[in-house]
Amino acid sequence: MVISTDPAWSEISDQFVTTYSNAVVYGDYDGETVLHEGEVRVLANGWVEIPTGRLLSPDAVHHIDPHPE
């Protein structure tokens, strides 16, 4: 029996990532607190990655409005 030492999650995690090329990330229901505008990636664990490499916590993000180009 052969068992891989690489985690299987890394192979399938990209299938659960959503990328928006143009979106607005809000921190509140009313849309008064804008956390980021532009490209974002929503990771499988709920964290939001912005192009600078920073991550926004799922607790900090209320909603994301994608804007078509």
C-alpha positions as semicolon CSV with decimal commas, in nm:
position;residue;x (nm);y (nm);z (nm)
1;M;0,000;0,000;0,000
2;V;0,130;0,344;-0,093
3;I;0,033;0,643;0,118
4;S;0,117;0,998;0,013
5;T;0,280;1,233;0,261
6;D;0,126;1,535;0,085
7;P;-0,207;1,655;0,223
8;A;-0,500;1,595;-0,012
9;W;-0,659;1,926;0,083
10;S;-0,401;2,127;-0,114
11;E;-0,508;1,949;-0,433
12;I;-0,879;2,028;-0,403
13;S;-0,877;2,358;-0,212
14;D;-0,847;2,565;-0,532
15;Q;-1,188;2,434;-0,639
16;F;-1,342;2,615;-0,341
17;V;-1,175;2,953;-0,406
18;T;-1,381;3,229;-0,565
19;T;-1,199;3,514;-0,739
20;Y;-1,359;3,849;-0,820
21;S;-1,164;4,084;-1,046
22;N;-1,371;4,384;-0,938
23;A;-1,562;4,384;-0,609
24;V;-1,632;4,590;-0,300
25;V;-1,583;4,431;0,044
26;Y;-1,803;4,577;0,318
27;G;-1,763;4,550;0,693
28;D;-2,123;4,639;0,780
29;Y;-2,479;4,580;0,665
30;D;-2,542;4,941;0,558
31;G;-2,239;4,952;0,329
32;E;-2,084;5,247;0,510
33;T;-1,762;5,068;0,599
34;V;-1,567;4,975;0,285
35;L;-1,278;4,743;0,364
36;H;-1,146;4,702;0,010
37;E;-1,228;4,779;-0,353
38;G;-1,081;4,583;-0,644
39;E;-0,966;4,226;-0,692
40;V;-1,036;3,977;-0,411
41;R;-1,016;3,602;-0,356
42;V;-1,252;3,430;-0,115
43;L;-1,066;3,129;0,020
44;A;-1,221;2,795;0,113
45;N;-1,195;2,875;0,483
46;G;-1,389;3,203;0,444
47;W;-1,096;3,441;0,466
48;V;-1,075;3,712;0,198
49;E;-0,737;3,769;0,033
50;I;-0,658;4,108;-0,123
51;P;-0,380;4,167;-0,382
52;T;-0,130;4,295;-0,123
53;G;-0,134;3,949;0,035
54;R;-0,328;4,060;0,340
55;L;-0,617;3,852;0,464
56;L;-0,949;3,984;0,592
57;S;-1,114;3,776;0,862
58;P;-1,458;3,628;0,795
59;D;-1,567;3,801;1,117
60;A;-1,468;4,142;0,975
61;V;-1,638;4,101;0,636
62;H;-2,015;4,145;0,625
63;H;-2,062;4,101;0,251
64;I;-1,897;4,132;-0,090
65;D;-2,061;4,298;-0,390
66;P;-1,903;4,181;-0,717
67;H;-1,914;4,427;-1,003
68;P;-1,902;4,296;-1,359
69;E;-1,648;4,458;-1,585
